[in-house]
Amino acid sequence: MNFNRSLGVSLVAAALVTAYGCGKEEPKKAEMATPAAAPAAPEVVVKIGHVGPTTGPQAHLGKDNENGARMAIDDANAKNIVIDGKKVKFELIAEDDQADPKQGTTVAQKLIDAKVAGVVGHLNSGTTIPASKLYSDAGIPQISPSATNPKYTLQGFKTAFRVMANDVQQGSVIGKEAVTTLGAKKIAIIDDKTAYGAGLADETEKAAKAAGATIIAREYTNDKATDFKAILTKIKAKNPDVIMYGGMDAQGGPMVKQMKELGIKAKYIAGDGVCSAEWPKLAGGAAEGQYCTQAGVPPEKMANAKDFVTRFTSKYGPIQVYAPYSYDAAMTLVAAMQKANSTDPAKYLPELA
């Protein structure tokens, strides 16, 4: 394992046309008319929404998700898909929620008002969960490629789906591996107080305790912070074997860099929110030898991944984390519409269940 991958139309018939003269002229011979070309199927535009943070510290992750969905839409349109006798042109409507729950509900309502047929997103659990109530009330299917907090799909909303593992599964792996693989007996945990970060930290704590470790510190920051030296200095005095962080790479990078600057020898382990292509850069080289998990199958182990990775990287650059899952989420919406032979959310939603 290394630092950036986890422990884990109607047809028109042609006819013969006979033309006759008038007056005293003799009738002309029947002529074969050129068969009329079958008219193209009428085209309908189907809007699919995407939401993620495309500004702020998590913009690289949000844009990664958006680009994955955009590639799926381009691929679907290249297939000239016909649904219910109409050629469908899919259109991606992308919105920025800034990783903020309030902004998340604002743009969710904007997509609902735009009459999207489905939504890929949001990126963060903290924005996905409150937005899911609005999509549920509107009857619009929502597939998140990256929200891992279990609550998202445990609210009873028939419109809420995800394409990766949740934090119960991910946290149990982190807690167990911290003990069995990294040999930790004393673990310090830091989280960013978001639905994702706190939830993942809670599940890690449960699993680590069950595996026999002692949690010697539980500290908190936020998803805008960049200076962790006060927290880390306090933790250093307790001499942990492992420091676990629940949060995103914008904090996870500087945190592991500051661990090195403070001479902290403990191993560092974090979840999928940190496990991005950007993390080593944000860590200034200090990520080498540290650990993070992924909540889904890594691209190199996916079927047809080589083609996807080649096309994606040539167009958009390196995959950060979730682009493949975002692609799959969008394609899942399209496939459900095809199977139901309808782009009406109420009619294709059962195909997602």
N, C-alpha and C positions, 0 to 999 in steps of 0.2 A: 504493500500500500504506500502511496505517496501523499503529498499534501493536498492534491487537488481532486482526488477521487475517493469514494467512500470505502468504509469497511464493507461494505455491502453492495300530330299534325294532320292535318287531313290531306288525303291524296285526291287529286283531280284526274279523272280518267280522260285520256285523249280520245277524240272522235273524228270520224271522216266527215268532211264538210263538202257538200255539193253546191256549186254556185250556178244559178240559172239566169239567162238573159231575159229581156222583156221585148215586147213588140214582135217583129217577124224574125228575129235572130234565132238561129238554131241553139239548142242547149249546148253548153260547153261540157266537156268531159269532167267527170269528178276528179278533183285534185286531192292528194293526200296532204293534210295540214301538218305542220310541224307540231309534234306532241308538246303540250304545255308543260313547262317545268313545274314540278311540285313546289308549292310555296314553302318557304322556310317556316319552321314553327315560330309562333309568336314568342317574343322574348319578355321575360319578367325579371326584374331586379329584386334580389333577395339580400337584405342587409343582415350582416352578422357583426355584432359588437365585440370589441376587445377593450379591456380596461387594465391598466397597470401604471406604475409611476414612471413617467417619461421625462420628468424634471426632478431635480433634487439628488440626494446622495445615492438613491437606488435606481436612477434613470437607466443605467446600463443593463440592469436586470429587467426593467419594464420594457425597454426597447427590444431586448432579446426575445421576450415573450411575444411582443407585437410582431416582430419579424418572422417568428415561427408560424404564427397565425396567417400572416400575409402570404407566406410561401404556400401554405395550404390553399388559400383562396385562389392564388394564381394557378396552382396545379389543378384545382377543381374546374376553373374556368377553361383551362386548356382541353378538358375532356368533353366540352360542349354538352353538358348534362341536360337531359330533357326530363322534366317532372310534370306529370299530369298534362302531357301534351304541349308543354311550354318549355322553350329553351331557357335555362336559368343562368343569369349572370349574377354571381355572388359579389357583393361589395363589402369591404371591411370598413367599419366605422370605429375608429380608434379614439379613445379618450384617456386623459391623464388624471389619475386620482391622487397623485403626489404621495402615495402610501399613507394617506390621511383618511380615517374612517368617515368623517363628515363629508369630505370631498368625494369619497367613494359613493355615498348615497346620492349626492348631487348628480354625478355623472351617470349613475345607474338610472335615475329618473329621466335624464336626458336621452339615454338610449331607448328607454321604454317609450318616450314621446316620439322618438324617431321611427318607432315600429320595427325594431330589429326582430328577426325571427329566432335569434339565439345569441348567447354571449359566451365568449371565451374570457375567463378572468374571474375574479381579480387576481393579482399576484399575491398579495399579503393576506393572511388569515384575518387580520384586523380590519381590512376593508371588505373582504369577501363575505364575512359573516353578516354584517349589517345590511349590505347590499342584497344579500340573498332573499331577505324578506320582501323587498320590493319586487324582485323578479318573480318570486313565488306568487305574490298577489296579482301580478300581471300575466301569469301563466307562461312566462318565457324561460325556456331551458337555459341553464347556466352550467358550464363545465369549467372548473378551475384547473389549470395545469400545475399549480404550485401551492395552493392553500392546504396546509397539512393539519391544522387544528381540528380534532375530531368533531367539535361542536358543529362545524359547517354542515356536515351530512347527518347529524343526529337531531336536527330541529324538526324533522317530520315534513320538510318541504319536498314535494315530488319533483321539483324542478332543479334540485341541487345535486351536482355530480363532481367527482374529481377523477384524475387519471393516475394518481400515485398514492403511495402509502400515507397513512396519517401519523401523527406524532406519538401515539401509543406504541406503534410498531417501531418508529424511528428512535424514540427515546429509550425503549427497552434495549435496542441494539447498542446505543451509545453507552448506557449505564453498564451493561454486561461487558462490553468490549473494553471499557475503561479499566475494569477489574481483571478480566481474564487475559486480555491481550497486552494491555499496558501495565498490568501489575499494580494498579492503584489500591491503596488501603485508605488513604486520606484524599478526599476530593473537595475542591472548592467550586462553587457554581455561581455564575454571574448571568443575569438575563436583562433584557431591555424593557421589560414590563409590557410588551405587546402581547396580543393573543397568541401569536406564533412563538415568540421567544420565551415567554413565561410558561406556556403550555409544554413546550419541548423540555425546558429545564425541570418542570415538575415530574414529567415522565422519566427523565434521566435519573432524577433523585430517587424515585421509587425503585427503579431497576438496579441502581448502584447499591442501595441499601440491601435489597434482596440478594445481591451477589456477595454481600459481606463487607462492603466499604462503609466508611464513616464520612458523613458530610460535615466538614469542619468549618465551612463558611458558606453563606448564601447572601450574595451581594446583588445590587440593582443599579442599572444605568438607564439610559433612554436611547431611542433610535436616531437621535441627532448628535449625540456626544462623540467627541474625538479624543478626549483626554481621560485616561483611566488610571493614571499613576497613583492617585490617592487610594482607590479601591485595591489596586494591585499591591501597593506597599503594605496595606493592612493584611492582605491574604498571604503575602510573602512571609510575614512573621509567624504564620501558622504552619509553614513548611508543607504544603500539599504535594501529593505525588502527581495529581492531574488537576488542571483547571478546565472546566467545561463552560462554554458560552452558548447561551440561547439568544440568537439575534441574527443580524444580517452582516454581509461582508464589509459594509462601510464602517462598521464598528469593529468587526472581527479582525480586520487587517491591522489598523493602528494598535489594537489591543495586544496582539501577539508581538508586534514590533516593540511595544513598550515593556512587555515581559522580558524580552531580550536585553533591552537597555537597563532594566533594573536587576539583571542577573538572576532572574527566576529560572530555576532548573526544571520546574514541573513541565510535564507534557501538556499540550493544549489540544482539546478536541471540541468540535462544534458541529452543528447540523448543516442541512442542505442550503440554508440561507447564506452561509459563509462559503460554501463549496463552489465558488465561481472561478472563471478564468481570470477575473480581476483581483481576487484575493492575494495571490503572491505579490502583485505590484503594490497593493495597498499595505502589505506587510513589510515592504522594503527588503525582501529576502529572508525575513525571519520565519516565514511559513514552512521552510524546508524542514522535514522531519516531524512536522505536526500533522494533525488528523482532522478530517471532516467527513461527514456522511452524505449520501445522496438518498432521497426518498423514492427513487425510481431506478429502473434499469439504465445504466449509463449507455450513451449512444453507441459506443463500440461493441456493445453486446446486443443491440437491437437488430431485428431483421431489416434488411435494406438500408442499414445505417450508413454504409459507406457512400452510397449515392446521395443521401440526404446531407451528410456532413460536407461532402465535396461541393454540392450546389449551394448550401447555406453559407459556408465560409467564403466561397468565391464572390458571393453577392453582398454578404453582410459582415463578414469577419468572424472571429472565433465565437463559438457557442459559449455563452456564459454559464447557464445552468439549464434553464427550463424550455428553451426553444423547441426541442423535439416533442416535449409533452404538449406544448401549445399547438404545434402542428397537428398532433394526434387529436387534440380536443376539437379543433376546427373541422378536421376530417370526419370525426365521429358525428358531429352535427349534420354534415353533408350526407353521410351514409344513412343516417336515420331518416332524413327527408326522402332519400331515394327509396328506401325500403317501404316507407309509408306512402310513397307516390304523392307526397304533399309537402308544401313548405309552411303550412299552417302549424304553428307550435302545438296547438291542442291535438292535432292529428298525428304529428310525428313524435311527440313526447313519449308515448307508450313504447316506442322502439328503443328508447334509451334505458328503460327500466330493466 
